[in-house]
Amino acid sequence: MNSSISRYSNEKNELINRINFHKKELIAIGLANGLNHPLTISQSQKLDELILQYQKLISISNDDNLFI
């Protein structure tokens, strides 16, 4: 049980770090190229995917906690 909590915590922290990195990248790309530029849109989509992964991870964790 403890190892699954640790794995969840590590995965959660890794996703948060990746989200924050891509958020900063998105801002820089958007400022440099404009909001409608293909690079900005691509970076935004990458960020969306990471946020979705994070939300799924949190949702699974919350579902698991219902049975504890």
mmCIF file of the C-alpha atoms, coordinates in Angstrom:
data_MODEL
# 
_entry.id   MODEL 
# 
loop_
_atom_site.group_PDB 
_atom_site.id 
_atom_site.type_symbol 
_atom_site.label_atom_id 
_atom_site.label_alt_id 
_atom_site.label_comp_id 
_atom_site.label_asym_id 
_atom_site.label_entity_id 
_atom_site.label_seq_id 
_atom_site.pdbx_PDB_ins_code 
_atom_site.Cartn_x 
_atom_site.Cartn_y 
_atom_site.Cartn_z 
_atom_site.occupancy 
_atom_site.B_iso_or_equiv 
_atom_site.pdbx_formal_charge 
_atom_site.auth_seq_id 
_atom_site.auth_comp_id 
_atom_site.auth_asym_id 
_atom_site.auth_atom_id 
_atom_site.pdbx_PDB_model_num 
ATOM 1  C CA . MET A 1 1  ? 0.000   0.000  0.000   1.00 0.00 ? 1  MET A CA 1 
ATOM 2  C CA . ASN A 1 2  ? 2.745   2.435  0.959   1.00 0.00 ? 2  ASN A CA 1 
ATOM 3  C CA . SER A 1 3  ? 4.634   1.858  -2.305  1.00 0.00 ? 3  SER A CA 1 
ATOM 4  C CA . SER A 1 4  ? 1.497   2.614  -4.346  1.00 0.00 ? 4  SER A CA 1 
ATOM 5  C CA . ILE A 1 5  ? 1.032   5.871  -2.439  1.00 0.00 ? 5  ILE A CA 1 
ATOM 6  C CA . SER A 1 6  ? 4.666   6.767  -3.075  1.00 0.00 ? 6  SER A CA 1 
ATOM 7  C CA . ARG A 1 7  ? 4.350   5.893  -6.766  1.00 0.00 ? 7  ARG A CA 1 
ATOM 8  C CA . TYR A 1 8  ? 1.184   7.992  -7.008  1.00 0.00 ? 8  TYR A CA 1 
ATOM 9  C CA . SER A 1 9  ? 2.904   10.908 -5.288  1.00 0.00 ? 9  SER A CA 1 
ATOM 10 C CA . ASN A 1 10 ? 5.924   10.673 -7.588  1.00 0.00 ? 10 ASN A CA 1 
ATOM 11 C CA . GLU A 1 11 ? 3.738   10.476 -10.678 1.00 0.00 ? 11 GLU A CA 1 
ATOM 12 C CA . LYS A 1 12 ? 1.646   13.412 -9.485  1.00 0.00 ? 12 LYS A CA 1 
ATOM 13 C CA . ASN A 1 13 ? 4.738   15.536 -8.792  1.00 0.00 ? 13 ASN A CA 1 
ATOM 14 C CA . GLU A 1 14 ? 6.253   14.614 -12.157 1.00 0.00 ? 14 GLU A CA 1 
ATOM 15 C CA . LEU A 1 15 ? 3.074   15.672 -13.959 1.00 0.00 ? 15 LEU A CA 1 
ATOM 16 C CA . ILE A 1 16 ? 2.920   18.949 -12.023 1.00 0.00 ? 16 ILE A CA 1 
ATOM 17 C CA . ASN A 1 17 ? 6.522   19.696 -12.984 1.00 0.00 ? 17 ASN A CA 1 
ATOM 18 C CA . ARG A 1 18 ? 5.872   18.887 -16.637 1.00 0.00 ? 18 ARG A CA 1 
ATOM 19 C CA . ILE A 1 19 ? 2.690   21.011 -16.639 1.00 0.00 ? 19 ILE A CA 1 
ATOM 20 C CA . ASN A 1 20 ? 4.539   23.980 -15.162 1.00 0.00 ? 20 ASN A CA 1 
ATOM 21 C CA . PHE A 1 21 ? 7.376   23.610 -17.679 1.00 0.00 ? 21 PHE A CA 1 
ATOM 22 C CA . HIS A 1 22 ? 4.996   23.435 -20.643 1.00 0.00 ? 22 HIS A CA 1 
ATOM 23 C CA . LYS A 1 23 ? 2.957   26.340 -19.280 1.00 0.00 ? 23 LYS A CA 1 
ATOM 24 C CA . LYS A 1 24 ? 6.073   28.548 -19.258 1.00 0.00 ? 24 LYS A CA 1 
ATOM 25 C CA . GLU A 1 25 ? 6.974   27.330 -22.739 1.00 0.00 ? 25 GLU A CA 1 
ATOM 26 C CA . LEU A 1 26 ? 3.460   28.116 -23.976 1.00 0.00 ? 26 LEU A CA 1 
ATOM 27 C CA . ILE A 1 27 ? 3.637   31.659 -22.621 1.00 0.00 ? 27 ILE A CA 1 
ATOM 28 C CA . ALA A 1 28 ? 7.044   32.260 -24.221 1.00 0.00 ? 28 ALA A CA 1 
ATOM 29 C CA . ILE A 1 29 ? 5.982   30.810 -27.575 1.00 0.00 ? 29 ILE A CA 1 
ATOM 30 C CA . GLY A 1 30 ? 2.708   32.742 -27.513 1.00 0.00 ? 30 GLY A CA 1 
ATOM 31 C CA . LEU A 1 31 ? 4.443   36.028 -26.764 1.00 0.00 ? 31 LEU A CA 1 
ATOM 32 C CA . ALA A 1 32 ? 7.049   35.428 -29.464 1.00 0.00 ? 32 ALA A CA 1 
ATOM 33 C CA . ASN A 1 33 ? 4.775   34.124 -32.214 1.00 0.00 ? 33 ASN A CA 1 
ATOM 34 C CA . GLY A 1 34 ? 1.215   35.162 -31.370 1.00 0.00 ? 34 GLY A CA 1 
ATOM 35 C CA . LEU A 1 35 ? -1.692  33.158 -30.066 1.00 0.00 ? 35 LEU A CA 1 
ATOM 36 C CA . ASN A 1 36 ? -2.812  31.810 -33.447 1.00 0.00 ? 36 ASN A CA 1 
ATOM 37 C CA . HIS A 1 37 ? 0.611   30.576 -34.553 1.00 0.00 ? 37 HIS A CA 1 
ATOM 38 C CA . PRO A 1 38 ? 0.830   26.808 -35.184 1.00 0.00 ? 38 PRO A CA 1 
ATOM 39 C CA . LEU A 1 39 ? 3.656   26.437 -32.633 1.00 0.00 ? 39 LEU A CA 1 
ATOM 40 C CA . THR A 1 40 ? 1.548   28.127 -29.957 1.00 0.00 ? 40 THR A CA 1 
ATOM 41 C CA . ILE A 1 41 ? -1.422  25.921 -30.751 1.00 0.00 ? 41 ILE A CA 1 
ATOM 42 C CA . SER A 1 42 ? 0.745   22.792 -30.713 1.00 0.00 ? 42 SER A CA 1 
ATOM 43 C CA . GLN A 1 43 ? 2.247   23.724 -27.341 1.00 0.00 ? 43 GLN A CA 1 
ATOM 44 C CA . SER A 1 44 ? -1.231  24.458 -25.986 1.00 0.00 ? 44 SER A CA 1 
ATOM 45 C CA . GLN A 1 45 ? -2.380  21.004 -27.078 1.00 0.00 ? 45 GLN A CA 1 
ATOM 46 C CA . LYS A 1 46 ? 0.604   19.393 -25.328 1.00 0.00 ? 46 LYS A CA 1 
ATOM 47 C CA . LEU A 1 47 ? -0.303  21.262 -22.167 1.00 0.00 ? 47 LEU A CA 1 
ATOM 48 C CA . ASP A 1 48 ? -3.942  20.188 -22.507 1.00 0.00 ? 48 ASP A CA 1 
ATOM 49 C CA . GLU A 1 49 ? -2.858  16.542 -22.729 1.00 0.00 ? 49 GLU A CA 1 
ATOM 50 C CA . LEU A 1 50 ? -0.736  16.830 -19.580 1.00 0.00 ? 50 LEU A CA 1 
ATOM 51 C CA . ILE A 1 51 ? -3.552  18.508 -17.672 1.00 0.00 ? 51 ILE A CA 1 
ATOM 52 C CA . LEU A 1 52 ? -5.931  15.751 -18.769 1.00 0.00 ? 52 LEU A CA 1 
ATOM 53 C CA . GLN A 1 53 ? -3.444  13.106 -17.564 1.00 0.00 ? 53 GLN A CA 1 
ATOM 54 C CA . TYR A 1 54 ? -3.223  14.907 -14.218 1.00 0.00 ? 54 TYR A CA 1 
ATOM 55 C CA . GLN A 1 55 ? -7.009  15.099 -13.886 1.00 0.00 ? 55 GLN A CA 1 
ATOM 56 C CA . LYS A 1 56 ? -7.324  11.383 -14.652 1.00 0.00 ? 56 LYS A CA 1 
ATOM 57 C CA . LEU A 1 57 ? -4.646  10.562 -12.091 1.00 0.00 ? 57 LEU A CA 1 
ATOM 58 C CA . ILE A 1 58 ? -6.402  12.630 -9.432  1.00 0.00 ? 58 ILE A CA 1 
ATOM 59 C CA . SER A 1 59 ? -9.761  11.099 -10.337 1.00 0.00 ? 59 SER A CA 1 
ATOM 60 C CA . ILE A 1 60 ? -8.414  7.555  -10.073 1.00 0.00 ? 60 ILE A CA 1 
ATOM 61 C CA . SER A 1 61 ? -6.825  8.380  -6.743  1.00 0.00 ? 61 SER A CA 1 
ATOM 62 C CA . ASN A 1 62 ? -10.076 9.825  -5.424  1.00 0.00 ? 62 ASN A CA 1 
ATOM 63 C CA . ASP A 1 63 ? -11.988 6.749  -6.610  1.00 0.00 ? 63 ASP A CA 1 
ATOM 64 C CA . ASP A 1 64 ? -9.482  4.466  -4.871  1.00 0.00 ? 64 ASP A CA 1 
ATOM 65 C CA . ASN A 1 65 ? -9.885  6.403  -1.628  1.00 0.00 ? 65 ASN A CA 1 
ATOM 66 C CA . LEU A 1 66 ? -13.583 5.585  -1.577  1.00 0.00 ? 66 LEU A CA 1 
ATOM 67 C CA . PHE A 1 67 ? -12.734 1.952  -0.838  1.00 0.00 ? 67 PHE A CA 1 
ATOM 68 C CA . ILE A 1 68 ? -10.208 2.529  1.938   1.00 0.00 ? 68 ILE A CA 1 
# 
